[in-house]
Amino acid sequence: MDLPALRGKVTQEIDSYQPDELGLCTVRAALVDPYWIDVELRDTIGQIEADVPLIRSCVVVLDDGSDLFVVLDPVEGDFMLAERSGVRHISIGVRGCAVGCFLAR
């Protein structure tokens, strides 16, 4: 396998990527008035294996009512995908920009 060529291919895909209009409409429709919730951080092996979860106050920004939604982590300063699990909210290791996290669902 030609690894430099693979990198070039991925670079081309990144440079030419444009989210489809339907995807952006879905993101716009999920935009909510921001509100605070507590999120159980489960992004790393250490966090997943911890007996006592690390809880962080985060801000919900995109939520279409499904089990997955996007929050801002004010400590790290990035967005992350979180999941509803009963009454708990749990991060699932997807971080980045708000739109990218939402579309990764």
C-alpha positions as CSV (number, residue, x, y, z in Angstrom):
1,M,0.0,0.0,0.0
2,D,1.3,3.4,-1.0
3,L,0.9,5.4,2.2
4,P,1.9,8.8,0.8
5,A,-0.7,8.3,-2.0
6,L,-3.3,7.4,0.6
7,R,-2.6,10.6,2.4
8,G,-2.9,12.5,-0.9
9,K,-6.3,10.9,-1.6
10,V,-7.6,11.8,1.9
11,T,-6.2,15.4,1.5
12,Q,-8.2,15.7,-1.8
13,E,-11.3,14.5,-0.2
14,I,-10.9,17.0,2.6
15,D,-10.3,19.8,0.2
16,S,-13.3,19.0,-1.9
17,Y,-15.7,18.1,1.0
18,Q,-18.9,20.1,1.1
19,P,-21.8,18.9,3.3
20,D,-25.0,18.3,1.4
21,E,-27.7,20.8,1.8
22,L,-30.0,18.3,3.4
23,G,-27.4,17.7,6.1
24,L,-27.1,21.4,6.8
25,C,-30.9,21.7,6.9
26,T,-31.0,19.0,9.5
27,V,-28.3,20.7,11.6
28,R,-30.1,24.1,11.4
29,A,-33.4,22.4,12.5
30,A,-31.6,20.9,15.5
31,L,-30.3,24.3,16.7
32,V,-31.6,25.0,20.2
33,D,-31.4,27.9,22.7
34,P,-28.3,26.8,24.6
35,Y,-28.9,25.3,28.1
36,W,-26.7,23.6,30.7
37,I,-26.6,19.9,31.5
38,D,-24.3,17.6,33.4
39,V,-22.4,15.1,31.1
40,E,-20.6,12.0,32.2
41,L,-17.2,12.0,30.4
42,R,-16.4,8.7,28.9
43,D,-14.1,9.7,26.1
44,T,-10.8,8.0,27.2
45,I,-10.0,4.5,28.4
46,G,-9.3,6.0,31.9
47,Q,-12.7,7.7,31.9
48,I,-14.5,4.6,30.7
49,E,-12.8,2.4,33.4
50,A,-13.2,4.8,36.2
51,D,-15.4,3.6,39.1
52,V,-16.6,7.2,39.7
53,P,-17.4,9.1,36.5
54,L,-16.1,12.6,35.8
55,I,-19.1,14.8,35.5
56,R,-18.8,18.1,33.6
57,S,-21.4,20.9,33.2
58,C,-21.8,21.4,29.4
59,V,-24.0,23.4,27.1
60,V,-26.4,21.8,24.7
61,V,-26.4,23.5,21.3
62,L,-27.8,21.0,18.8
63,D,-30.6,18.6,19.7
64,D,-33.2,17.0,17.4
65,G,-34.7,14.9,20.2
66,S,-32.9,11.7,19.2
67,D,-30.5,9.9,21.6
68,L,-27.5,11.8,20.3
69,F,-26.9,15.5,20.7
70,V,-24.1,18.1,20.6
71,V,-22.8,20.0,23.6
72,L,-20.0,22.5,24.2
73,D,-17.4,21.4,26.7
74,P,-16.4,24.8,28.3
75,V,-13.3,23.3,29.9
76,E,-11.8,22.0,26.7
77,G,-13.4,24.6,24.5
78,D,-14.7,22.1,21.9
79,F,-17.9,20.5,21.0
80,M,-18.7,16.8,21.6
81,L,-21.4,14.3,20.8
82,A,-23.3,13.0,23.8
83,E,-25.8,10.3,24.3
84,R,-28.9,10.1,26.4
85,S,-28.9,6.9,28.5
86,G,-32.0,6.9,30.7
87,V,-31.6,10.0,32.9
88,R,-27.8,10.1,32.3
89,H,-26.0,12.1,29.5
90,I,-22.7,10.4,28.4
91,S,-20.0,11.6,26.1
92,I,-19.0,9.1,23.4
93,G,-15.6,10.2,22.3
94,V,-16.5,12.3,19.2
95,R,-15.2,15.9,19.5
96,G,-14.6,18.7,17.1
97,C,-16.8,21.4,15.5
98,A,-20.5,21.5,16.2
99,V,-21.6,20.7,12.7
100,G,-19.1,17.8,12.3
101,C,-20.1,16.2,15.6
102,F,-23.8,16.4,14.7
103,L,-23.3,15.0,11.2
104,A,-21.1,12.1,12.7
105,R,-24.2,10.7,14.4
